[in-house]
Amino acid sequence: IVAAPVVAVPTSVGYGAAFDGLAALLTMLNSCAAGVAVVNIDNGFGGAMFALRALRRQPR
């Protein structure tokens, strides 16, 4: 669906009924879109590591 991979990082900070990031996490997981990697709530480091590994797999 997209030309580049997407890294989705749900955060625990939100407004309304965010439920400490659970609402965002479930929304991202339920999208089932190809090319989307979802990491755990507030796991920016994990998202960065996935992006780094994905970039290293690309031919130069």
N, C-alpha and C positions, 0 to 999 in steps of 0.2 A: 504494500500500500504506500510505503514511503521509500524514498531513495537512500536514506541514511537511517541507521538505528536510532531509536529514541530511548533514553534512560528516564524512567519515571521514578521520582523520589517523593513519596508522600510525607508531609510534615505534620507534627502534632499540634502546630499552631494554626488556628483557623477561626472562623466566625460561624455562628449558628450552631448546628448540631454536628460538630466535627468529630466528637467522641475520641479525642486524643489521636487523631490521624487514621482511625479505623475506617471512617467513611471514605476518605480519599484512597486508602489502600484497596478497599473492596471495589471501588469504582474502577481503579486501574486494572485490577485483576480480572474483573468481569468484562473488560473491553475485548479481550482475546484477540487483539490486533497483532498481525504479523510484524515483526521488527521492533516490538516494544519490550524492553526489559524492565521489570518492576523489582525494586529492592525494598527492604524493610523500612518501617516508619523511622524518619530522622536518620537514615543511613546514607548520608552524603558521601562518606568515604567509600562505601561499597559501590555506589553509583559511579564514583570517579575511577575505582579500580576496574569496573566492567568496561567503562569507556576506554581506559588505557589498554586493556587487553584486546578490545575490539579494534583499536587503532593499530596495534602491533600486528594483527593478523592481515592487515591490508598490504598488498604489494606496493613497493616503492615506485 
